Amino acid sequence: MPVITGLAELREHPKIVDQYERLGLLYNQASIDIDFRESCEVVHEILGDRLTTLFGPQHGVGSTEQDNMIETGNFLHRTLALPVYSLYSSSRRPSPEMLDKVDAVLVDIQDVGARVYTFCATVALLMEECAALGKPVIILDRPNPINGMTVEGNVLAPEFSSFVGPYPLPMRHGMTVAELMGYYNTEFQINCELIIVKMKGWDRTFYFEDTGLPWAFPSPNMPTVETAIVYPGQVLLEGTNLSEGRGTTRPFEIFGTPFLNPEKIVTDIDPRCLAGVYLRPIQFRPVFNKWGGRSCLGFQIHVTDRNLYHPYRTTLAILSAIRKYCPDEFQWSDPPYEYVLDKLPIDVILGDPEVRKSLERADSVFLMEEIWESGLENFLKIRRDFMIY
């Protein structure tokens, strides 16, 4: 039996929002029900004219914009004739004017389970503004597609807070949107009135295919569940001159550059870092983004056992090997990255420059994990208070 999402619960129990005369909705085209209908259509069917305002995250409500820092504008929804406000524009937070015609805001967003995916940062900023105006935020919860058990990576250092990590969190956090917003709201004193519409039938061990729900790509370069599984590691490549596969049909699973020697690099990776994964040497030509139009050598990541594979560990080991064999050609990217102008993009993504420095010293990935273990254990203890499944 399919998991019942927060959206489906709202449809069955519309009295959840009876006390609010006017509501807004943060969503995008991946926010669909079991019958493939977009959240805005379902909510409009439930609320009618009480749905007054729509909001969209990065990439736009249609998931049309390919890359980072490509802003979207405001417009009128083509069938509902409602205003759609972009929360990825000149500002990443809603203005009081955008919230003027709502008494509460519904959030129905499909996250991918990684700290740097910006949708949850958008929800956090929405909560901050709603808290200031005394307006509740209602989370219609959805599954974490890469399970709600596995947690991996260093916890972000507070001084590296950004739109790809507003609060301390490991790279793979193992939480749903509702759980994560509960953590943000309480631990970092956002103090928003937060209402959670829970899922039914979701198990923390589930990957997305186990939910029985249809998958729709939440952003242009997140086409499949397999993409989401590798993303908590492969997103690190955005901070380098390696192609992370944008401009190919398998972004984040395919990666490389014109200067790699894949066969040599793979022999230098500790086999323990390749548990549950096979790196298949390939040649590819991105049609846009880094190395667009150039023939590249690299790999396709094939995950053979999701329960053994550690995406963050694996990509750190890959980067270490590439740095060893290509010290002159390999480069960290220059700023800006997601509106951070004064820090290396890799440091913003990693959430702590010490991890980059460890890579530059060619430290073992397992040594890195020992260093951040206490911070991760502390997060796991705090996380227990916000797990609702």
N, C-alpha and C positions, 0 to 999 in steps of 0.2 A: 504494500500500500504506500502511495507517495507521501512524503513529508508534507504536512500542512504548514504553509508559511504564515507569517504575520498578516500578509495581505489576504490570504484565504480565510484566516480567522476573523478579520475585520468584515469580510463579506458575509460570514455566517453570523456575526455578532455586531451589527452596526451600532448598537447602543453604547459600545465602547467610547464613541465620540459624540454621543447625544448632547453633552453639555456645551459643545463648542458650535457656535453659529457659523463661523467662517474658518475654513481650513486651507492651508497650503500643502504642497507635496513636493518633496525632493526625490527625484527618480531619474532613471534614464531608460533607454530602450531595452536594456537587459532585465529590467524589473518587470517580469512577466508572470502570468499565472499558469496553472497547469494546462490551460487551453491556449497558451501562447498570446494572450491579450496583454497589452501594456498596462502597467499599473495605473497610469493616468486615466485610461478608459474605464478600468474596473472601479476606481475610486469615484470617478464622476458618475458612474452608474449607481453607486451606493449613496452618494451625497447630493447629487444634482447640483443646483446652484450654490450649495454651501461650499463646494470646491471653488475657490476664487483665484488661486495663484499657484504657479508651478515654478520649480527651481531645478536647474541642471548642474552637474558637477563638471570636472575636467573632461575634455573631449566633446562636450555638448550632450544634450538629451538624446541626440541621435547617434552618439559615438562616432562622429564624422571626422574629428580632427586628429591627425596621426601622431603628433609629437608633443613633447613638453614645451610649455610656454607658447603655445598656439591658442590664443584666447578666442572665446566665442561671445557673440552678442546677445542682446535681448530681442525677443520677437513675440508674435502672437501665434499660439498653437493653431495649426492649420485646420483642425476639425473641431476642437473644443472652444476656439476663440478666446482662450485665456492667456494672460500674460505669462511668458516663460522668461525668468530671470537667470542669467548666467552667474554662477558662483565661481567661475574661472575666467575672470575678465580683469579690468583695471584694479578690481578688488576681489579677494577670495572670500569675503564675508558679506552677508546680506546687509544692505543699508536699512535704516528705520523705515524709509519710504517703501522698500520692497516688502516689508512685513506689515505695512499699514493696514492691509485689508484681510489680515488673518488673526484669529484668536489662538490658534495652535498650528503647529506644522507636523505633518506626517513625514516620515522618512522611510523610503522603501528602496534600498540600494544593495546591489550584489557586490560585496567585497571579495577579495581573493586571498586574504589571510596573511598578507605581508605588510610590514610597517610602512614601507615607502609608497604603497598604493594610496593615492591621494584622497580617495572617496571618504574615508573616515576622518581625515583632517578637515574636509569640507563640513562634515556633520558636526565636528567639534566646534568649528567657528560659528556654525549656525546656532549651536547650543549656547555659546557665549553671548551672541546677540539676543537670542530669545530670553536668556536669563536676565539680561539688562532691562528688557521690556516686560518682564513678568509673563511671558508666553510659553506654554508647555511645548515640549518636543515629544512626539509619539513615534517610537521605533517599531516598525513592522519587520520583525526579525526574519533573517534568511540564513541558510547554512554557510558555514565556512567550507569552501569547496575542497580544501586540502586537509581536512579533518580538524577536530577540536581538541586533539590530544598532544600532537607533536609541537614542541617549542624549541627554537634553535637561534643561536647567535648572541652577540653582545647586546646589552641593554644600552640604548641611546644615552649619551652624556647630555645633561640638560643644556649646556652651553651650545650644543649643536642642534637645538630645536629648530625646526623648519617646517615647511608645508609637506615635506616627505617624512616627517617625524615630529609632531608637535610636542609630544610628551615621551618620557622614558618607556621604552618598549623594545623587546628583542625583535630581530628581523622577522621571524616566524612566530606569531603570538598565540595561535591555537584558540582564538576567541571568535565569537560571532559579533556582528555589529552591535547588537544590544548589550552584550557583555562588555565589549570594549568601551562603549559609551558610558556604561555604569562605572567602569574603572576611571576613565577620564573625569567624569562628572564629580566623583567623590574624592579621589586621591589628589586631584589638582584644582579642587574647589571652584569648578565652573558654576556649581549651585543652580543648575537649570532644573525646572520641574520636569523630570524625565519619566515617561510612561512607556512601558515595554509590553508589546503584544507578542507573546511567545509563540514559537513554533510548537507543533505537536508531531511526535514520531521521529524526531531527529536524535540520532545517537552520535556521541562525540567521536566514535571510531569511523564514521561515514566519510568517504570521499564523495564527490558530487554525484557520481554515477549511482551510488547507493541510495540516493534520496528519491529516485523515481521522477524527479523534476526535469523539465527541459532546460538545456543550457543555451543561453544567448550571450554573445561576446560582450562583456561590460566595457571594453575599450578596444580600439581597432587592432592593437597588437596583443590581445588576449583572446585569440580565436577559440581555443579549446581548453578543456580541463587539464590536458597535458602541459599546456603553456603555464597555467597557474602553478602546477607542481614544481616546475623548474625555476619559476620566477624569483622566489626568495633568494636564490643564488645568482642567477644570470642577470638580474637587474644591476648587479655591480658593474657589469660591462658598460653601462651608460656613463660611468666615470672614467672610461679609458678610450683609447683610439681603436679598440677592437669593435667590429660590427657585432651588435647583439642580435642581428638577424632582421632588423627592421628593413623593409623592402624585399623580404622573401616571404614565402608562403608559410614558414614555420618560425616566426619571431621567437627569440630567446632559446629555442631548441637548437637553432642553427647559429653558429658564430665563427668569427675568424677575421683575417686580414690578408692582403696580398703577400705579407712577409713571413707567414708561419710555415713551419715544417711540422705538420701534425704528428707524423710517426715518431719524430725525435722527442717532441714535447710529452706525448703520452707515456713514454717509458720512464720519465722522471717523476711521475706522480705516484705518491704512496698508494699502493693498491687499496689500503683501508679507506682512503678518501673516495674510492670509486665503487664502494659497496652499493649494489642495487642499481648500477648504471653502466651503460656501455657508451664509450666515445668513439663514434664511427667517423674516420677521416673522410672529408668531402671537399668538393670544389663548388663554389656558388658565386652568383653575381647579383648583389642587391640592386634593385631598380631605383632606389632613392636612399636618403640618409647616408651614414658613414660609408665610404668606399662605393657610393652609388655608381653603377656602370662599370666597376672594376671587377676583374676576376679575383676571387678570394680563396684562400685555402683555410680550412678549419675543421670543425666537427659538427655533427648532429648528435645531440644528447638523446640516447634511448634509455628511458627508465624501465628497468627490468623487474624491480621490486620496490614499490613505493615505501614499504615499511623499513627497508634497509637504507634507502637513499636519504642523504642529508644534503639538501641543495646548497646551503650556505657553505658548509665545509668543502663540498666538492668544487665550487667555483673559486673559493679562496686558494685551494690547491692548484687549480688550473692556472690562475693568475700568477702564482708563485713560480710555476714551471715556465710559463711564457716569459716572465721577467728574466729568468735565468738564461734562457736560450736566445732571447731577443732584447738585450739590455739597451741597445741603441735605438731600435725601431719602436719598441713599446713606449707609450707615453700615458700619463694621467691627463685627462681632459682639463681644459681651462674653464674658469667660471664664465658666465653664470650658469647656475643649475637651479631650476624651480625657484627663481627670484632671489637666490642667495648669490650675492655679488663678490663677497670677500673671503670665500672658503673654496678649497678644491672640491669639485663635484663628488669625487670618490669619498672624501671625508663626510660630506653631507649625507651620502647614501649609507655609508658604514655607520654613521652616527657617532664616531669616535676616531680621531686621527691616529690613535695608538695602534689601531688595527692596520692601517696603511703602513705605519712605521715598522710594524712586525713583518709585513710582506716585503718591505724594502730591505730588511735585515735577513730575509730568507728564513725566518723562524718557522718551525713546524706548526702546522695548523692545530695540532693537538696541544702544543704549548699555548697557543692563543686561547684555545678553549679553556685551559686550566686557569688562565689569567682572568677571564670574564665569568668563570663558573659561579663565584659567590654572588655576583650581581644577578645572574640568571636565577639562582636558587631563591634569592630574596623576592624577585618578581613572581616566581611560581607560588610562593607563600601568599603574597598579596592577591594574586590572581584568583585563588580559591574563593575568596569572599565575593567574587563577581561572576562566578560560573553559575548559570541558571539552568543548565541541563546536566 
